[in-house]
């Protein structure tokens, strides 16, 4: 089965009805509800889905999105499940519980999660740029890559611990709702999970 995320319409060019018509024209009959929807957006899309052959098969946390998002944060990371700020971490858990409820209300079995990040400098794009310029054999590239690994490894454990705590708090609600919590692997090296986080 092929499903299309409603983040495809992040620029808002389609109304809910127009979005579903465009999705059907692509030959797709399933959607993932993105993290960018307000409660009103969500109601419109769900109503149109019920009138059509398109069904929702997954929901991306947070859905509906929180009303306020800190500067420099995407709506999917309005709050971090890994946050060292306990108030923020608890807000992330509560917003995720609302997303579990959204999924359950639609009969959806999968909730997609971003788990957060290890708070170290973000150098992923710098490293990629060196690679694109053919510098991967140079000392500068090796030094940057090793520094990224060392910094993340040195600082990771408290953030991983907070992610595990958050998941432990969320699992009962997900289990009761019949919703699987699905972890999304991410683009930036400092994000959770990394390969080293899931070994063993």
Protein Blocks (a to p, Z undefined) as FASTA:
>chain_A
ZZddfklmmnopacfklmmmmmmmnopabdcddfkbcfklmmmmmmmmmmmmbdcfbdcd
dddddfbdcehiafklmpafkbcblklmmmmmmmmmmmmmmmmmnopabdcddebjcddd
dfklmmmmmmmnopmmpmklmmmmmmmmmmmmmmmmmmmmmmmmmmmmmmmmmmmnopac
dddddfblkbccdfklmgZZ
